Amino acid sequence: MTINKNVVYFWDPDVGNFHYGAGHPMKPHRLTLCHSLVLHYGLHKKMQIYRPYRACPQDMIRFHSDEYIEFLQRVAPHNIQSFNKDLVRFNLGGDCPVFEGLFDFCSMYTGASLDGAVRLNNQSCDIAINWSGGLHHAKKFSASGFCYVNDIVIAILELLKCYARVLYIDIDIHHGDGVQEAFYLTDRVMTVSFHKYGQYFYPGTGDMYEIGAENGRYYTVNVPLKEGIDDNSYFHTFKGVIENVMEFYQPTCIVLQCGADSLAGDRLGCFNLSNKGHGECVKYVKELNVPLLVLGGGGYTVRNVSRCWTYETSLLLDEPISDEIPYNEYFEYFARDFSLHPKINTKQNNANSKQYLEAVVQAAVENLRCLAHAPSVQMQEVPGSFLEDLSLEDEMEADPDSRILKKDCPEKAKPNEFYDDDKDQDRGVENKENSKS
Ligand SMILES: [Zn+2]
């Protein structure tokens, strides 16, 4: 049975106006297209739309180093010459260019993810959507793979104030390396990434033998896939892993990164998923009935991304929408078929045999069996949110059945619980290296 969820959706009207630079595959404009489709399909009438909070440097240094965030605030196209050393140190330039308004862009997409986390903590919604977020490659000390600030890690740190176990699921075609690395040593967060692996595909990590370390051993799950995977084999693999994750981990909150570069025809990707196949995973997660933060991510064929996330918004709302794209100011992007579910061009053969996929799922399940069932954390008082302006107590009484119980709320994670000691981070990396060799 499907229950209508209380869905909030974040939209900052400026977030689609940033430019990574001519020829760069990451185009924030895809967000404007997506939002236009959402409006023209009338989906805004079925959910609460908010202009999100903007993250400040204090929010960002909950994960990132002070020096890196200070640099992001100061660097701009006009002064880039004076930062030569820092550009190398923080990995800016190249894939992660310095563009006009870079810090504002980071503060918008990060603020929206954080706002979603706060509202889930307050139980003022069941599902929070931020298509501008999901920048999963950003590292504590540097930018990486078009990502500067890791909004996902920052949102999860906020969720850990109220949720004992957070599950992170990543269906971007690239490995969710930044999030995995951040939580590699803890059992409070399980990261599960489905991605293309091998033949030097970016970022090169995400082998099935990367399983976490120390307290986090077995709390990292990687599902390496080969090119050309289609809807049926992808969903079968996804479900095979996630149903076991649910049984063994019993998360109290889920963060889902919906990178759309796993769609067929992506400019950088090589999978063969349709909107429906990609959306099937989103629907499956939604129907697990756990508080859910839904984020965007990669996606480099602009029309595909906007169609995909619009369709997924409709799935999260349980609001069927027509296959015919409604007339809108970007209509020409959807020529010639003007269809939400265009036929996909199967240029790629599926290199994933049934046996291979079964073996990958089997390996993941065997690791999950090694978990002590659902680790618990000490239950104490719930801390106040640090976003003081979001006072939502009045709304908290509604629909208690679909929300977490107060007693499930653990004490706040101590500030920077996982990041106080830089050595921890380094140890995580070392362990990962060891586990590969
Ligand atoms: Zn990606």
Boltz pocket constraint, residues with backbone or C-beta under 6 A from the ligand:
constraints:
  - pocket:
      binder: B
      contacts: [[A, 172], [A, 173], [A, 174], [A, 259], [A, 261], [A, 297], [A, 298], [A, 299]]
      max_distance: 6.0
